[in-house]
Amino acid sequence: MKKVEAGDLESYVSLAECYWNGDGVKKSKTKAKELLDEGAQKGSGECAYRLGMLYEKGLTVEQNYETARSYFMLAARNHHPAGTYKLAYYYQYGYGIKPKHLAIKSKLSCCLLFSLRGSICIQVQCVVI
């Protein structure tokens, strides 16, 4: 708890896991989600990725692909590889994408997938949605 209060981003994930599973603390999935959200807002890609997974699967929250996509985008912005992959997947297959943004989806997913492989993506304008 002291590391979380000090702002250690990895501690948000660890403490959230403790609350999720009831390891050493009273089990509270709500508290776990709150910790993940706080960590994500402070820059933890892992917290953002895990929140995206909660919304994708509908665990303790209503399933919502748009919200999941926004958390995967936050994870990708914080250089989280799995979050970047999930974001590319969402754009490739149109999950959580508004119809007016479908035109950029394949270019963005290609750009994101290439960035995971260390390649340089040129001539693609990535738009923050």
C-alpha positions as semicolon CSV with decimal commas, in nm:
position;residue;x (nm);y (nm);z (nm)
1;M;0,000;0,000;0,000
2;K;0,288;0,238;0,075
3;K;0,432;0,187;-0,273
4;V;0,095;0,268;-0,428
5;E;0,075;0,584;-0,220
6;A;0,426;0,671;-0,338
7;G;0,311;0,633;-0,698
8;D;0,493;0,309;-0,791
9;L;0,300;0,200;-1,101
10;E;0,386;-0,171;-1,072
11;S;0,241;-0,172;-0,722
12;Y;-0,101;-0,077;-0,856
13;V;-0,110;-0,404;-1,050
14;S;0,015;-0,610;-0,757
15;L;-0,229;-0,461;-0,509
16;A;-0,516;-0,490;-0,758
17;E;-0,435;-0,861;-0,795
18;C;-0,443;-0,899;-0,416
19;Y;-0,789;-0,741;-0,399
20;W;-0,911;-0,937;-0,702
21;N;-0,807;-1,271;-0,546
22;G;-0,844;-1,183;-0,178
23;D;-0,475;-1,243;-0,105
24;G;-0,403;-1,084;0,232
25;V;-0,693;-0,839;0,200
26;K;-1,069;-0,868;0,187
27;K;-1,165;-0,974;-0,167
28;S;-1,304;-0,679;-0,361
29;K;-1,316;-0,675;-0,737
30;T;-1,452;-0,321;-0,719
31;K;-1,143;-0,205;-0,528
32;A;-0,922;-0,395;-0,773
33;K;-1,084;-0,213;-1,066
34;E;-1,045;0,122;-0,890
35;L;-0,674;0,057;-0,837
36;L;-0,628;-0,044;-1,201
37;D;-0,809;0,269;-1,314
38;E;-0,597;0,491;-1,090
39;G;-0,278;0,322;-1,213
40;A;-0,385;0,354;-1,576
41;Q;-0,456;0,726;-1,536
42;K;-0,109;0,770;-1,384
43;G;0,059;0,600;-1,681
44;S;0,063;0,225;-1,618
45;G;0,025;0,043;-1,948
46;E;-0,034;-0,284;-1,763
47;C;-0,321;-0,135;-1,563
48;A;-0,478;0,006;-1,880
49;Y;-0,438;-0,329;-2,057
50;R;-0,603;-0,518;-1,772
51;L;-0,893;-0,272;-1,766
52;G;-0,934;-0,319;-2,138
53;M;-0,955;-0,694;-2,081
54;L;-1,219;-0,645;-1,809
55;Y;-1,436;-0,446;-2,048
56;E;-1,371;-0,683;-2,337
57;K;-1,478;-0,985;-2,134
58;G;-1,744;-0,810;-1,925
59;L;-1,582;-0,903;-1,593
60;T;-1,727;-0,695;-1,305
61;V;-1,835;-0,437;-1,566
62;E;-2,078;-0,437;-1,854
63;Q;-1,907;-0,561;-2,170
64;N;-1,818;-0,259;-2,380
65;Y;-1,583;-0,276;-2,679
66;E;-1,554;0,102;-2,714
67;T;-1,436;0,136;-2,354
68;A;-1,205;-0,164;-2,397
69;R;-1,057;0,000;-2,708
70;S;-0,998;0,324;-2,522
71;Y;-0,807;0,139;-2,249
72;F;-0,605;-0,055;-2,508
73;M;-0,521;0,278;-2,670
74;L;-0,406;0,411;-2,334
75;A;-0,196;0,096;-2,285
76;A;-0,044;0,139;-2,631
77;R;0,041;0,502;-2,556
78;N;0,230;0,374;-2,254
79;H;0,428;0,128;-2,469
80;H;0,251;-0,187;-2,353
81;P;0,309;-0,454;-2,625
82;A;-0,006;-0,661;-2,560
83;G;-0,215;-0,344;-2,536
84;T;-0,076;-0,228;-2,870
85;Y;-0,156;-0,565;-3,026
86;K;-0,513;-0,559;-2,890
87;L;-0,562;-0,206;-3,023
88;A;-0,442;-0,314;-3,368
89;Y;-0,676;-0,615;-3,351
90;Y;-0,969;-0,390;-3,262
91;Y;-0,896;-0,161;-3,556
92;Q;-0,841;-0,453;-3,792
93;Y;-1,176;-0,612;-3,711
94;G;-1,374;-0,299;-3,622
95;Y;-1,435;-0,369;-3,252
96;G;-1,533;-0,056;-3,061
97;I;-1,486;0,160;-3,371
98;K;-1,744;0,419;-3,470
99;P;-1,860;0,384;-3,834
100;K;-1,710;0,720;-3,934
101;H;-1,364;0,592;-3,830
102;L;-1,374;0,263;-4,021
103;A;-1,184;0,413;-4,316
104;I;-0,864;0,448;-4,112
105;K;-0,893;0,119;-3,928
106;S;-0,687;-0,102;-4,157
107;K;-0,408;0,153;-4,203
108;L;-0,385;0,210;-3,829
109;S;-0,386;-0,160;-3,745
110;C;-0,112;-0,218;-4,002
111;C;0,091;0,066;-3,852
112;L;0,048;-0,068;-3,500
113;L;0,138;-0,424;-3,596
114;F;0,449;-0,311;-3,778
115;S;0,553;-0,100;-3,480
116;L;0,540;-0,414;-3,266
117;R;0,791;-0,577;-3,497
118;G;1,027;-0,278;-3,479
119;S;0,959;-0,166;-3,834
120;I;0,903;0,191;-3,936
121;C;0,558;0,282;-4,055
122;I;0,558;0,565;-4,307
123;Q;0,288;0,744;-4,503
124;V;0,020;0,661;-4,249
125;Q;-0,139;0,939;-4,055
126;C;-0,252;0,796;-3,721
127;V;-0,542;0,992;-3,583
128;V;-0,620;0,993;-3,212
129;I;-0,988;0,912;-3,174
